[in-house]
C-alpha cells in the first residue's frame, strides 16, 4: 500500500474506522504513515497531504494528546490558508472545531 493512492485511501479509511470506533491508538499509526507517504510523494503543500495532517490531528485529539493535536491543527490551518485561501471549504472546515 505504501505510495499508492488507492492504498492511501484504504489506509486512511481504516484509520477513520478505528477512530470512529473509539480506538485512536490503532488509527494514529495509520494516519502517521499516510501523512509521511503523502508528504514524500505529493509534497507538503498538496491538498491531500493537508487532509492527512488534519486527520492525524483529529486522531491525536481523540486520543487525548492535545500536545500533538493543537500544533498540528495550527500548522494545517496556516497551510490551508496559504495554499487554498481563507474562504476555501477545507480551510473553513479546519478552523471549525
N, C-alpha and C positions, 0 to 999 in steps of 0.2 A: 504493500500500500504506500510505501514511502515515495513521495514525489509525484504520485498520480492524482489528478484532480478528482476522479471518482473515488479513489482511496481516501483522499482528504475528507470528502463529503461523508463517506461511510464512517470514518473515524469520528468526525465531528457529530454525526447523528447518534452514534453510540454514546459518546460523551454526554450529549444532551439528554439521552435517555437515563443514563446513570444520575446525572444532576437532578432531573425531574423526579426520579425515584428516590431522592434523598441520599444519594451516595456520591457526594462531590469528591471523595477520596479516590474513587475509581475514574471519575471524569477528568480530574486535573491532569494526570499524566497524558491522557489522550489529547486534551486541548493543548498542552505544552508541546507535544510532538507535532501536532498540526500547525501550530504557530511557527515553530522552528523551521519546519519544511517550507511553509509559505514564505517566510522571510527569505530563506535561502533561494528558492526558485523564482518567486514572484517579485521579491523586493519588499522593503518595509513600507512603501507608500501605496501598494496595491490595495484596492478596496476589500478584497477577500482577506488579505493579511490583517487589515484593521478589524474586520468582523471577527477573525480568530482571536485577536487580542481582547476584544470586548467580551467574547465568550469565556475566555480564560479568566478575566477579571470577575465575571459573574460567578464562575465556579469557586474562585478564591473567596468571594463574599459568602456564597452558600456554605462554604466550609468554615466560615468564621475567621478567615485570615485577612482581616482588613488591612494589615500592614503591607500585604502584597496587592490586594484588590484596589485600594484607593489610588496609589501611584500609577497603576496600570490603567485604571479608568481615566485619570487625569491626562496621562500621555496620549491615550487613544482619542480622547475628546480633542486635545490640541491638534493631533494629526488629522482627524476628520475635518476640523475647521480649516486647517491649512490646505488640505488636498481637495475636499469636496465643497467647502464653503459652509457658512453658519446656518444656512436655510435648507440644506440637503436633508432629506428624511432620515438618513443614517446618522447624521450629526445630531439631529433633534432627538432621536431615539437614545443615543448615547448619553445625552445630558439629562434625560428624564429618568428619575430614579425608579 
